């Protein structure tokens, strides 16, 4: 269904372009907790908590396993929230739906958030959990070829960066990755090379200003902007990456960079499927499954995983 004038007016009112994320992020975190969609149905999946030990810290994860699924097929999920908000609680229902609708075990990672923990803290946490899942079969008895990384928005950034890091460190390599409206570039000003930053940068919930504010809170220094682990589109070499599914949203400032990343991955010799969700806004994947865009996304995910 196309966005009509009334809906555009409502979206503009909800986009809050003047909100100072740098000052208000603690409040946003509390609002995320209060408004998170939660659902637990023990008939559809089994849930348990786990911690991955990594040097001086433990990384919490929450595991959702469908009935009869022994962990041999795994989706390792990195949540969105601009690297600053969001957690495994706020994505509880999303991961529960994911387990039920894909028939796969979902491992949700509660990585450290900025600005208390700036780049590359979140990425190192995600990589550490991925390393545990890939290299230590005792956790889930997972076959490496049946483990896929998946993330939305900032989580898509972390999934793409973790795949690059895995290739570069040579410890493991995911067979598949799923990037949902991922953040992959480093410039969200009017000078961005991607038209969607300007076209969709105001009036569609996620504004370009919010992305800039989140990125300022995430980075440790200006040099981070040039790192492919911070902005995967900065990578000079995109070879030997997982089979990739990229799903973008039509009215999202991140749309064009996601589609460009898919094109560059394909040019580097990787197998890529890229789909744009028409009439969709950034963040639609967190909606209940009754919404058409969410249902269609799961159809694409399942087709991709079964190929």
C-alpha positions as a Markdown table, in Angstrom:
| # | Residue | x | y | z |
|---|---|---|---|---|
| 1 | Unk | 0.0 | 0.0 | 0.0 |
| 2 | Unk | 1.5 | 3.4 | -1.1 |
| 3 | Unk | 2.1 | 6.1 | 1.4 |
| 4 | Unk | -0.7 | 8.7 | 1.0 |
| 5 | Unk | -0.7 | 12.3 | 2.1 |
| 6 | Unk | -2.2 | 11.7 | 5.5 |
| 7 | Unk | 0.4 | 9.1 | 6.3 |
| 8 | Unk | 3.2 | 11.3 | 5.0 |
| 9 | Unk | 2.0 | 14.0 | 7.4 |
| 10 | Unk | 1.9 | 11.6 | 10.3 |
| 11 | Unk | 5.4 | 10.3 | 9.5 |
| 12 | Unk | 6.8 | 13.9 | 9.3 |
| 13 | Unk | 5.3 | 14.6 | 12.8 |
| 14 | Unk | 6.9 | 11.4 | 14.2 |
| 15 | Unk | 10.3 | 11.9 | 12.7 |
| 16 | Unk | 11.5 | 14.5 | 15.2 |
| 17 | Unk | 14.4 | 15.9 | 13.2 |
| 18 | Unk | 15.3 | 18.3 | 16.0 |
| 19 | Unk | 15.8 | 15.6 | 18.6 |
| 20 | Unk | 19.3 | 15.6 | 20.0 |
| 21 | Unk | 20.1 | 11.9 | 20.2 |
| 22 | Unk | 23.5 | 12.6 | 21.8 |
| 23 | Unk | 21.8 | 14.1 | 24.8 |
| 24 | Unk | 18.6 | 12.0 | 24.8 |
| 25 | Unk | 19.9 | 8.5 | 24.2 |
| 26 | Unk | 19.4 | 7.3 | 27.8 |
| 27 | Unk | 15.8 | 8.3 | 27.6 |
| 28 | Unk | 15.5 | 6.6 | 24.2 |
| 29 | Unk | 16.8 | 3.4 | 25.8 |
| 30 | Unk | 14.1 | 3.5 | 28.4 |
| 31 | Unk | 11.4 | 4.2 | 25.8 |
| 32 | Unk | 12.7 | 1.2 | 23.8 |
| 33 | Unk | 12.3 | -1.0 | 26.9 |
| 34 | Unk | 8.8 | 0.3 | 27.5 |
| 35 | Unk | 7.5 | -0.1 | 24.0 |
| 36 | Unk | 9.3 | -3.3 | 23.0 |
| 37 | Unk | 7.0 | -6.0 | 21.5 |
| 38 | Unk | 7.3 | -9.2 | 23.6 |
| 39 | Unk | 5.9 | -12.6 | 23.0 |
| 40 | Unk | 6.6 | -15.9 | 24.5 |
| 41 | Unk | 4.9 | -19.1 | 23.3 |
| 42 | Unk | 6.6 | -22.3 | 24.7 |
| 43 | Unk | 4.7 | -24.4 | 22.2 |
| 44 | Unk | 6.6 | -22.7 | 19.3 |
| 45 | Unk | 10.1 | -22.6 | 20.7 |
| 46 | Unk | 12.4 | -23.2 | 23.7 |
| 47 | Unk | 14.3 | -20.2 | 25.1 |
| 48 | Unk | 17.4 | -20.2 | 27.3 |
| 49 | Unk | 20.1 | -17.7 | 28.4 |
| 50 | Unk | 23.8 | -18.2 | 27.8 |
| 51 | Unk | 27.0 | -16.2 | 28.2 |
| 52 | Unk | 30.0 | -16.3 | 25.9 |
| 53 | Unk | 33.2 | -15.6 | 27.8 |
| 54 | Unk | 35.7 | -13.4 | 26.1 |
| 55 | Unk | 38.9 | -12.2 | 27.9 |
| 56 | Unk | 37.7 | -9.8 | 30.6 |
| 57 | Unk | 33.9 | -9.9 | 29.9 |
| 58 | Unk | 30.9 | -12.2 | 29.4 |
| 59 | Unk | 28.6 | -11.5 | 26.4 |
| 60 | Unk | 25.0 | -12.4 | 27.1 |
| 61 | Unk | 23.0 | -14.2 | 24.4 |
| 62 | Unk | 19.5 | -15.5 | 24.3 |
| 63 | Unk | 18.8 | -18.6 | 22.3 |
| 64 | Unk | 15.4 | -19.5 | 20.7 |
| 65 | Unk | 15.1 | -23.1 | 19.4 |
| 66 | Unk | 12.0 | -24.4 | 17.6 |
| 67 | Unk | 10.7 | -27.9 | 18.7 |
| 68 | Unk | 12.9 | -30.7 | 17.2 |
| 69 | Unk | 15.6 | -28.3 | 16.2 |
| 70 | Unk | 18.9 | -29.4 | 17.8 |
| 71 | Unk | 20.8 | -26.3 | 16.8 |
| 72 | Unk | 22.2 | -27.8 | 13.6 |
| 73 | Unk | 20.7 | -24.8 | 11.7 |
| 74 | Unk | 21.5 | -21.4 | 13.2 |
| 75 | Unk | 20.7 | -17.8 | 12.6 |
| 76 | Unk | 23.1 | -15.6 | 14.6 |
| 77 | Unk | 21.2 | -12.3 | 15.1 |
| 78 | Unk | 22.6 | -8.8 | 15.7 |
| 79 | Unk | 20.0 | -6.3 | 16.7 |
| 80 | Unk | 19.5 | -2.7 | 15.4 |
| 81 | Unk | 19.3 | 0.5 | 17.3 |
| 82 | Unk | 22.1 | 2.7 | 16.0 |
| 83 | Unk | 24.8 | 0.9 | 18.1 |
| 84 | Unk | 23.3 | 2.9 | 21.0 |
| 85 | Unk | 19.9 | 1.6 | 21.8 |
| 86 | Unk | 18.2 | -1.8 | 21.6 |
| 87 | Unk | 19.1 | -5.1 | 23.4 |
| 88 | Unk | 18.0 | -8.7 | 23.4 |
| 89 | Unk | 14.9 | -7.8 | 25.4 |
| 90 | Unk | 13.7 | -5.3 | 22.9 |
| 91 | Unk | 14.1 | -7.8 | 20.1 |
| 92 | Unk | 12.6 | -10.7 | 22.0 |
| 93 | Unk | 9.5 | -11.0 | 19.9 |
| 94 | Unk | 11.4 | -10.5 | 16.6 |
| 95 | Unk | 13.7 | -13.4 | 17.5 |
| 96 | Unk | 10.8 | -15.5 | 18.6 |
| 97 | Unk | 9.0 | -14.9 | 15.3 |
| 98 | Unk | 12.3 | -15.7 | 13.5 |
| 99 | Unk | 12.7 | -19.0 | 15.2 |
| 100 | Unk | 9.1 | -20.0 | 14.6 |
| 101 | Unk | 8.9 | -18.9 | 11.0 |
| 102 | Unk | 12.3 | -20.2 | 9.8 |
| 103 | Unk | 12.5 | -23.4 | 11.8 |
| 104 | Unk | 16.0 | -22.4 | 12.8 |
| 105 | Unk | 17.7 | -21.8 | 16.2 |
| 106 | Unk | 18.1 | -18.0 | 16.7 |
| 107 | Unk | 21.0 | -16.7 | 18.8 |
| 108 | Unk | 20.5 | -13.1 | 19.8 |
| 109 | Unk | 23.6 | -11.2 | 20.9 |
| 110 | Unk | 23.5 | -8.5 | 23.6 |
| 111 | Unk | 26.6 | -6.7 | 22.5 |
| 112 | Unk | 28.0 | -3.6 | 24.3 |
| 113 | Unk | 26.4 | -0.3 | 23.4 |
| 114 | Unk | 27.9 | 3.1 | 22.6 |
| 115 | Unk | 28.8 | 5.7 | 23.8 |
| 116 | Unk | 29.9 | 3.8 | 26.9 |
| 117 | Unk | 31.6 | 1.3 | 24.7 |
| 118 | Unk | 32.6 | 2.8 | 21.3 |
| 119 | Unk | 33.8 | 1.1 | 18.1 |
| 120 | Unk | 35.0 | -1.6 | 17.8 |
| 121 | Unk | 33.4 | -2.9 | 21.1 |
| 122 | Unk | 30.1 | -4.0 | 19.6 |
| 123 | Unk | 31.8 | -5.6 | 16.6 |
| 124 | Unk | 34.3 | -7.5 | 18.8 |
| 125 | Unk | 31.4 | -8.8 | 20.9 |
| 126 | Unk | 29.5 | -10.0 | 17.8 |
| 127 | Unk | 32.7 | -11.6 | 16.4 |
| 128 | Unk | 33.4 | -13.4 | 19.7 |
| 129 | Unk | 29.9 | -14.9 | 19.8 |
| 130 | Unk | 30.2 | -15.9 | 16.1 |
| 131 | Unk | 33.6 | -17.5 | 16.8 |
| 132 | Unk | 32.1 | -19.5 | 19.7 |
| 133 | Unk | 29.2 | -20.7 | 17.6 |
| 134 | Unk | 31.4 | -21.6 | 14.6 |
| 135 | Unk | 34.3 | -23.2 | 16.4 |
| 136 | Unk | 32.8 | -24.8 | 19.5 |
| 137 | Unk | 30.2 | -27.3 | 18.4 |
| 138 | Unk | 29.4 | -28.1 | 22.0 |
| 139 | Unk | 27.3 | -25.0 | 22.3 |
| 140 | Unk | 24.7 | -25.8 | 19.7 |
| 141 | Unk | 26.0 | -28.7 | 17.7 |
| 142 | Unk | 25.9 | -26.4 | 14.7 |
| 143 | Unk | 27.3 | -27.3 | 11.3 |
| 144 | Unk | 29.3 | -24.3 | 10.0 |
| 145 | Unk | 27.7 | -24.5 | 6.6 |
| 146 | Unk | 24.3 | -24.1 | 8.3 |
| 147 | Unk | 25.1 | -21.0 | 10.3 |
| 148 | Unk | 24.0 | -17.6 | 8.9 |
| 149 | Unk | 24.6 | -14.1 | 10.2 |
| 150 | Unk | 21.6 | -11.8 | 10.2 |
| 151 | Unk | 21.1 | -8.2 | 11.4 |
| 152 | Unk | 18.9 | -5.2 | 10.8 |
| 153 | Unk | 20.2 | -1.6 | 10.4 |
| 154 | Unk | 23.2 | -1.2 | 12.8 |
| 155 | Unk | 22.9 | -5.0 | 13.2 |
| 156 | Unk | 23.3 | -5.4 | 9.5 |
| 157 | Unk | 26.4 | -3.3 | 9.7 |
| 158 | Unk | 27.8 | -5.6 | 12.4 |
| 159 | Unk | 26.9 | -8.7 | 10.4 |
| 160 | Unk | 28.7 | -7.4 | 7.3 |
| 161 | Unk | 31.7 | -6.2 | 9.3 |
| 162 | Unk | 31.9 | -9.5 | 11.2 |
| 163 | Unk | 32.0 | -11.4 | 7.8 |
| 164 | Unk | 34.9 | -9.1 | 6.7 |
| 165 | Unk | 36.7 | -9.7 | 10.0 |
| 166 | Unk | 36.2 | -13.4 | 9.8 |
| 167 | Unk | 37.8 | -13.5 | 6.4 |
| 168 | Unk | 40.7 | -11.3 | 7.4 |
| 169 | Unk | 41.4 | -13.2 | 10.7 |
| 170 | Unk | 41.1 | -16.6 | 9.0 |
| 171 | Unk | 39.4 | -18.4 | 11.9 |
| 172 | Unk | 36.0 | -19.2 | 10.2 |
| 173 | Unk | 33.8 | -17.9 | 7.5 |
| 174 | Unk | 30.0 | -17.7 | 7.5 |
| 175 | Unk | 28.3 | -19.4 | 4.5 |
| 176 | Unk | 25.5 | -16.9 | 4.4 |
| 177 | Unk | 24.6 | -13.4 | 5.7 |
| 178 | Unk | 21.3 | -11.6 | 5.7 |
| 179 | Unk | 21.5 | -7.8 | 5.8 |
| 180 | Unk | 18.2 | -5.9 | 6.5 |
| 181 | Unk | 18.3 | -2.2 | 5.5 |
| 182 | Unk | 22.0 | -2.2 | 6.7 |
| 183 | Unk | 24.1 | 0.9 | 7.6 |
| 184 | Unk | 27.2 | 0.5 | 5.5 |
| 185 | Unk | 28.6 | 3.9 | 4.7 |
| 186 | Unk | 30.1 | 6.8 | 6.8 |
| 187 | Unk | 28.6 | 10.0 | 5.5 |
| 188 | Unk | 24.9 | 11.0 | 6.1 |
| 189 | Unk | 25.3 | 14.7 | 5.2 |
| 190 | Unk | 23.8 | 16.3 | 2.0 |
| 191 | Unk | 27.2 | 15.5 | 0.4 |
| 192 | Unk | 26.6 | 11.7 | 0.6 |
| 193 | Unk | 27.0 | 9.9 | -2.7 |
| 194 | Unk | 23.7 | 8.1 | -2.1 |
| 195 | Unk | 20.6 | 9.9 | -3.2 |
| 196 | Unk | 18.4 | 8.1 | -0.6 |
| 197 | Unk | 20.1 | 9.9 | 2.2 |
| 198 | Unk | 18.7 | 13.2 | 1.0 |
| 199 | Unk | 15.5 | 11.9 | -0.6 |
| 200 | Unk | 14.5 | 9.9 | 2.5 |
| 201 | Unk | 16.6 | 11.7 | 5.1 |
| 202 | Unk | 13.6 | 13.6 | 6.6 |
| 203 | Unk | 10.0 | 12.7 | 7.2 |
| 204 | Unk | 10.3 | 8.9 | 7.2 |
| 205 | Unk | 10.9 | 8.1 | 10.9 |
| 206 | Unk | 14.7 | 7.5 | 10.6 |
| 207 | Unk | 16.3 | 10.8 | 9.7 |
| 208 | Unk | 19.8 | 11.4 | 8.3 |
| 209 | Unk | 20.4 | 13.6 | 11.3 |
| 210 | Unk | 19.7 | 10.6 | 13.7 |
| 211 | Unk | 22.1 | 8.4 | 11.7 |
| 212 | Unk | 24.8 | 11.1 | 12.0 |
| 213 | Unk | 24.2 | 11.4 | 15.8 |
| 214 | Unk | 24.3 | 7.6 | 16.3 |
| 215 | Unk | 27.5 | 7.4 | 14.3 |
| 216 | Unk | 29.1 | 10.2 | 16.3 |
| 217 | Unk | 28.3 | 8.3 | 19.5 |
| 218 | Unk | 29.6 | 5.0 | 18.0 |
| 219 | Unk | 32.9 | 6.1 | 16.6 |
| 220 | Unk | 36.0 | 6.4 | 18.8 |
| 221 | Unk | 37.8 | 8.8 | 16.5 |
| 222 | Unk | 37.8 | 10.2 | 13.0 |
| 223 | Unk | 40.0 | 7.4 | 11.8 |
| 224 | Unk | 37.2 | 5.0 | 12.4 |
| 225 | Unk | 35.3 | 6.5 | 9.5 |
| 226 | Unk | 37.9 | 5.0 | 7.1 |
| 227 | Unk | 37.8 | 1.5 | 8.5 |
| 228 | Unk | 35.9 | -1.2 | 6.6 |
| 229 | Unk | 34.9 | -2.7 | 9.9 |
| 230 | Unk | 33.1 | 0.6 | 10.7 |
| 231 | Unk | 31.8 | 1.3 | 7.2 |
| 232 | Unk | 32.0 | -2.0 | 5.1 |
| 233 | Unk | 31.6 | 0.0 | 1.9 |
| 234 | Unk | 35.1 | 1.3 | 2.6 |
| 235 | Unk | 36.5 | -2.1 | 2.0 |
| 236 | Unk | 38.8 | -2.3 | -1.0 |
| 237 | Unk | 38.4 | -6.0 | -1.2 |
| 238 | Unk | 35.0 | -7.7 | -1.0 |
| 239 | Unk | 36.0 | -11.1 | -2.2 |
| 240 | Unk | 35.4 | -14.3 | -0.3 |
| 241 | Unk | 32.3 | -13.1 | 1.4 |
| 242 | Unk | 29.3 | -15.2 | 2.3 |
| 243 | Unk | 26.3 | -15.7 | 0.0 |
| 244 | Unk | 24.4 | -12.6 | 0.8 |
| 245 | Unk | 20.7 | -11.5 | 1.0 |
| 246 | Unk | 20.2 | -7.7 | 1.1 |
| 247 | Unk | 16.7 | -6.4 | 1.8 |
| 248 | Unk | 16.3 | -2.6 | 1.6 |
| 249 | Unk | 13.2 | -0.4 | 2.3 |
| 250 | Unk | 12.0 | 2.1 | -0.3 |
| 251 | Unk | 11.6 | 5.0 | 2.1 |
| 252 | Unk | 14.8 | 4.6 | 4.0 |
| 253 | Unk | 17.9 | 6.8 | 4.0 |
| 254 | Unk | 20.1 | 3.7 | 4.0 |
| 255 | Unk | 18.4 | 2.2 | 0.9 |
| 256 | Unk | 21.0 | 3.1 | -1.8 |
| 257 | Unk | 24.1 | 2.1 | 0.2 |
| 258 | Unk | 22.6 | -1.3 | 0.9 |
| 259 | Unk | 21.9 | -1.9 | -2.8 |
| 260 | Unk | 25.4 | -0.6 | -3.7 |
| 261 | Unk | 26.9 | -3.0 | -1.3 |
| 262 | Unk | 25.0 | -5.8 | -2.9 |
| 263 | Unk | 26.3 | -4.7 | -6.3 |
| 264 | Unk | 29.9 | -4.5 | -5.1 |
| 265 | Unk | 29.7 | -7.9 | -3.5 |
| 266 | Unk | 28.5 | -9.4 | -6.7 |
| 267 | Unk | 31.2 | -7.7 | -8.7 |
| 268 | Unk | 33.7 | -9.2 | -6.3 |
| 269 | Unk | 32.5 | -12.7 | -7.3 |
| 270 | Unk | 30.1 | -13.4 | -4.5 |
| 271 | Unk | 26.5 | -14.8 | -4.8 |
| 272 | Unk | 24.1 | -12.0 | -3.9 |
| 273 | Unk | 20.3 | -11.6 | -3.8 |
| 274 | Unk | 19.1 | -8.0 | -3.4 |
| 275 | Unk | 15.4 | -7.0 | -3.0 |
| 276 | Unk | 13.9 | -3.6 | -2.3 |
| 277 | Unk | 10.7 | -3.7 | -0.2 |
| 278 | Unk | 8.4 | -1.2 | -1.9 |
| 279 | Unk | 6.5 | 1.3 | 0.3 |
| 280 | Unk | 8.4 | 0.1 | 3.3 |
| 281 | Unk | 10.0 | 2.3 | 6.0 |
| 282 | Unk | 13.2 | 1.7 | 7.9 |
| 283 | Unk | 12.7 | -0.7 | 10.9 |
| 284 | Unk | 9.7 | -2.5 | 9.4 |
| 285 | Unk | 11.2 | -5.9 | 10.3 |
| 286 | Unk | 10.3 | -5.3 | 14.0 |
| 287 | Unk | 6.6 | -5.2 | 13.2 |
| 288 | Unk | 4.3 | -8.1 | 13.9 |
| 289 | Unk | 4.2 | -10.9 | 11.3 |
| 290 | Unk | 0.7 | -9.9 | 10.1 |
| 291 | Unk | 2.2 | -7.0 | 8.2 |
| 292 | Unk | 2.8 | -7.7 | 4.5 |
| 293 | Unk | 6.4 | -6.5 | 4.5 |
| 294 | Unk | 7.3 | -8.7 | 7.3 |
| 295 | Unk | 5.6 | -11.8 | 5.8 |
| 296 | Unk | 7.3 | -11.1 | 2.5 |
| 297 | Unk | 10.7 | -10.7 | 4.2 |
| 298 | Unk | 10.4 | -14.1 | 5.8 |
| 299 | Unk | 9.5 | -15.6 | 2.4 |
| 300 | Unk | 12.7 | -14.1 | 1.0 |
| 301 | Unk | 14.8 | -15.3 | 3.9 |
| 302 | Unk | 13.5 | -18.8 | 3.8 |
| 303 | Unk | 14.0 | -19.1 | 0.0 |
| 304 | Unk | 17.5 | -17.8 | 0.4 |
| 305 | Unk | 18.4 | -20.2 | 3.2 |
| 306 | Unk | 17.0 | -23.2 | 1.4 |
| 307 | Unk | 18.8 | -22.5 | -1.9 |
